[in-house]
Amino acid sequence: MRNRRCGGAPRLGRPGKLGGVWWSDDGCVGFAHRRLAIIDLSPGGRQPMVDAGGDLWVTYNGEIYNYRELRSDLERMGHRFRTSTDTEVLLAAYRAWGLESLGRLNGMFAFGLYDTRDRKLILARDRAGEKPLFYRTSGDRILFASELKALMADPSLARIVDPMALQQYLAYGYVAGEACLLAGVRKVPAAHVATYDLDTGTLTVAEYWRLPEPGSTLTDSPEALEGALEAALRDSVRQRLVADVPVGILLSGGIDSSLVTAMAAQVSGRVKTFTISFAGHDAYDEAEYARTVAKHFGTDHTELVAEPCGSTRRSRSGATAVTNCSVATSTTAGCCARKNCDVPSHTRSDSGWATQPRVSCRQVSAAATTSSA
C-alpha cells in the first residue's frame, strides 16, 4: 500500500512557521502546505491540520465566509474548537455532515481532506471555481495541488500540451471544464467533489451544487428587487472583509470596484483603496476616476504610478492560462499595495504564462480623504 500516495509536490520550500508536511502512519498519504494567514495568525492555524478526533486531515486554500455561523451551529451540536480558524470549522463540518457539508459552505476554496477511517481522499472546489484545484492520476497514485507548478515538480509528468485544451485557449481565451493545458492533468470542476478510494484505486467525481433555476415569474416590484440586490451585495462584501490582517481594495473607478468600495464603506467605515496610474497614457489611465470615488467615500487612498523598465517577465503562478490583459496591472498593483496592506483584494494573479511589462511603482499619495458617503 505504500505505493499509493496522494498529495502535493516536494518543491514548496522549507515548511517554516507558515506551513508543513504530513504523512499518514502507513506512508500512503502525504500533504504539503504553504500558508497565507488571513484568519487566526497564531501557530494553531498551521496546515496540514488534523481535527480533534485525530482521523481527519486537511490541506486547504481559500476562505469560508460563513465559518462563524457554521461554528455556532457545530458548537450547539457539542463540537469544541482549539483555534479561531475557518480550517478547523471545515474539519468539524465534515465530521458532522460528511459530503453534505459542502453545500453549507459559502466561500472560495479548494481543499484535500483525508479520512483515515475509510481511507478516502476528498478533493473539493468552491461553487464558482474561484480557487483552482488540479490533479493527476498515474497508476495507483493520485497527486493534487492548488497550483499547476506544484504538479510540474514531479519529474514523471511529461511536459506535453493537450491539443484540445490549446484549441479552447486560442478560441476562448481560457481552458474550460476539467481540461488543462498539460496533457494528463485535470481540474476538479467548479461545485464538484472528487473522491479517491485508496483501497480500490477508484476515483469518482460528482456535482454537489447547482445554480438554482430562476422562477418563471417575478412578483416583486422593481424597487423591492433593487433593495434585495443591494442587500445581497452589501452582505457579500461584509463577509469578504473578515480578516485578522489589513484588507484593501484595488480601485479602478469603474462600476465593479466602485460598487465594492461603496459597500465596504457602508459596512466597515474607512477602507484602504489602491489604484495604479500610467503617466502619459491618458487613454488607459483611470486614476482620475479612482480619485473621485475614493474622495466620495472617504477612503484611505494610495495612488501608484507605473513606470516601464524596458523589460518583460512572465507570471508563473501556474494556475491556468488566460489572455486577459488586466493581469499585468492587477498583479503590479497588488505587489505594490502589499507594502501598505497585507491582503489587497484580488491581488494575486492565477495566470500562468501571461507576459507582462516589468514596471516600478512610486507612491504619489497616501493621504486619507474625507467625504460624506
N, C-alpha and C positions, 0 to 999 in steps of 0.2 A: 504493500500500500504506500510505501514511501515515495514511489514514483508518481503518485497522484498529488500534484501540488497546484495550488491556486493562489494568486497574489500579485503584487506589484513587481516593479523592477528593482534591481540592486543599486542602480546609479541614482540614488536620491540624495547623495551627500551624507555627511555624518548626521545621525539622528538628532543629537543635541537635546536641548530642553524643549524644543517645539515638535519633536517627532520621535518615532521609534520603530522598532521591528519586533514582530511577534511570530512565533512558530507554535503550532499545536504540539501537544505532548508526543503524538505519534509521528511528527515531522511531515505530515501530509499537507498541511495548510500553512501558508505564511502570508502575513500582511506587513506592508511597509507604509509609512505615512510621514508627510511633512506638513506641519500645521500652520495655518494663518489664523491666529487667535482673534476672534471677534467678540465672543461671549465667554465670560469667566476666564480671565487671563492666567489663572493660577495653574500650577503644575498638575492639578487634578483633572484638567481638561485635556491632557496629553492623549494622543492616539497612537496606535490602536487601543481601544478601550474595551474593557470587559464589564459586564453587568454584575449586579450584586450577587446573583446566583452562581457566577463563575463559569457558565457554559455558553454564553453568547458574547461574541467578539465582533467589533465593527471598525472599519476604516471609512471615514465619511467626509465628503466635501460639500459645503453649502451651508444653508441656514434654514431652520424650521421656524417660520414666523409665528406660528401659533403654539410654540412649545410651552409657554406659560399656562395656557388654557389646558393643554394636554397634561401637563404636570399636575395641575389641580385635580383633574379627573382621576389620574392614577393614584394620587395621594389619598383620595377618598376611597379608592379600592384597596388601600393598605400598602402601597409601594412607598419606600423611603429612599431619599436621594442623598448622595455624598457630595455632589457638586451642583453648580448652577448652570451647567451646560445643557444645550439642546441635544448634544450627543447622548448623554445619559438618558434623556427623555425618549429618544429614538429607541434605545435598547429596551427600556421599560415598556414602551408601547408595543414593540414586537413580542415581548414576553406575554403581555396581557391579551393581545388581539391577533397575533400572528400576521399573516399577509394582509388581513383586513385592516391593519393599522395604516397601510399605505394610503388608503382612501381618506384617512383622517388628517393627513399631513398637508399643511399649507406652507409651501416654501419652494426653494430651489435647492436641489440636492442630487447627488449621485453617491451611492454607498455600496460597499460589500460587507455582508454580515454572514458570519459562520456560526451555525447552530451545532454545537458538539453533540447534542442529544440525538439527532437523527442524521448527522454528518451531511448536512446540506449547506451549500453556499448560495446566498441570496444576493443578486445584483439588481438594484432598483434605481430608476431615474425619475425625476420630477415630471409633473403633468405636461409642462410646456417644452421639456427638453432643454431647459436653460443651462444645465450643467452636463457636460459631455461624459460619456462612460463607454469605453472601448473594451473589447475582449477578443480573445483568440483561443481557439481550441487546437490542440496538437496531440494526437494520440490520446493518451489518458490524462492529459494535462489541460488546465484552463488557466489563462493569465488575463488579468484585467487591470485597467488603470484609468484615471481621470484625464490623463494626457497621453497622446499618441507616442510621444518621445520616450515615455517610460517603457512601453512595449518594444520600442525600437532598440532598447538596451539589450534585448535578448538576441544573441548572435544567430540563433536558429531562424529568426524571422527574415525571410527573403525580402529585399527592397524591390518589389515588383509592383508597378502601378496597375490597378484594376481598370481595364479599358472602359467598362460600362460606367464606372464611377467618374472617370475622367470625362466621359461624354456628358454626364449630368452637370459636372462642374463647368464645362465650357458652354453649355446651353443655358444653365440657370444661375450660375454664379455660386453654387453650393452643391453639396452631395446630400441627397435626401435619404430619409428612411434609415435602414440598417446598414446601408453600404458605406464603404470607406475607401479613400484613395489608395490605400495599401491593400493589395490582394491578401486574402486570408484573415483580415481583421474586420470585425463587425462592430456596429454600435448598438447598444441597448436602445430601442426606440423610446421616444417620449411616452410617459404614462404607462410604461411596461416594466415587468419584473422578470428576470431570468433566474431560474433555479437549477443548480447543478448538483446532482446526487453523486457523492463520492463512491458509494457502494456499487452503483450500476453504471456510472460514467455517462449518464444521460443528461441532456440539457433541454429544458423546456422554457419557452418564452411566452408570456401571457400579458394581456392588457388588463390593468387594474382600475383604469378610469377613462371615461369618455366624455367629451364636451356635451352637455345636455342639449337636446333638441329644443329649439325655440317654440313657444306656444303658437298656435295657429292664429290667434287674435290678440291684440293689445287692448286691454280695457282701461289702463291707466291714462290719465291726461298727459300731454307733453310736459307740463310743469312737474307732475309727480315723477315722471321718468327722468327728467333733468335732475331733480333732487336726489333720486336714488343713485344716479350715476355719480354725482358729486360725492355723496356719502361713501360709495364704494371706493372711489379714488382716494379720498381722504384716509379711509381705514387702511387701504393698501399701502400708502406712503408711510402712515404711522407705524405699521408693523415692520417696515423695512428700515426704520430709523433706530430700532432696538439694537444697541451695541454697547460694549464696555470700552470702546475706543472712539475717538472723534470721527464723525461721519460728515462727508461733504458731497456736493452736487456739482457735476460738470454742466455748466450753464452756457448754452449757445445763444439763447434769446429766441429760439424757435418755440413752436407750440408745445412740443413734448417736454423739454427740460423746463420751460417756464411754468407749465402746469404742475410738474413735480415740485418746483420751488415754491409755488403758491400753496400747495397742500402742506408741504413741510413747514412753511412759516406759520400756518394755522395751528398745527399740532405740536410744534416744538419751540416756537419762538424764533430767536436768531439762529440762522443756519449759515454754514460756510459754503460759499459758491466759488467756482473757478472757471475761467474761460481762457482760451488761447487765441491770440490775435496774430495776424500776418501783416506786418508793416509793408506798405507799398503794394498790397494786393487787395484793394478795396472791394473788388467784386466778390471775394471769398471771405472777407473779414467780417465776422459777426459780433465783434467786441462791443460795438456801439449798442446793439440791441440787448446784449447781455447786461451792459451797464444800466440801461433803462430799467430792466426787470429787477436787477439787484437793488437799485435805488428805491423802486416802488415797494418792495417787500422788506427793505431794511436788512439785507443780508451782510455778512462779513465777507466782502468780495475781494478776490485776488485775480488780477489780470496778468497773464503770462504771454510774453512776446516771443514767438518762434523765429529763430534766425538760422538760415541754412549754413551748413558747414562744408558743403561741397562733396558729400559722400553719401552712400546709401547703406542700409543694413536690412537684414531680414528678420522679421518677427518669427521666433522659433518656439512659441509656446506649445505648438504641436497639437492643438485640439482638433481643428478642422480647417479646411481651406475655404476662404471666402474672397470675393472680389470687391467688397465694399471699400471705397477709397477713404471712408471716415476712420478706418482702422488706424491710420497714421496719426491723425490729430487726437483721437481718443487715447491712444497709447502714450503719446507725448505729453498731453495734458495730465494724464493720470500719474505718470512718473514724476513730473514737476510738482504736482499737487501733493504728493506724498510727503514732501518736505514740510508741509504745513498741516496736513491732515492724514491720519493713518489709513483711512478707508474711504477714499472718494468714491462716489457712486459710479459703477461701470467703468473702472479704470483699467482693468486687465483685458487685454485682447486675447481671444482664443482663435487667432487667425494664422495658423501655421503657414509658412511660405509667403506671407504678404510682404512685399518690398515697400519700404517706407523711407522718406528722406531723413537723414541724420540732422537733427536740429538741436540748438541750445536754447534754453529759456531764461529770460530775465524778468524778474517780477517788477511791475511798474506801479502797482497799487495794492495795498492790503488794508486800507482804512475802512472801518465799519461805516456803512451808510445807514441813515435812518429815514423812515417814511412811514406813513400810515398804510397798513395793508388793506 
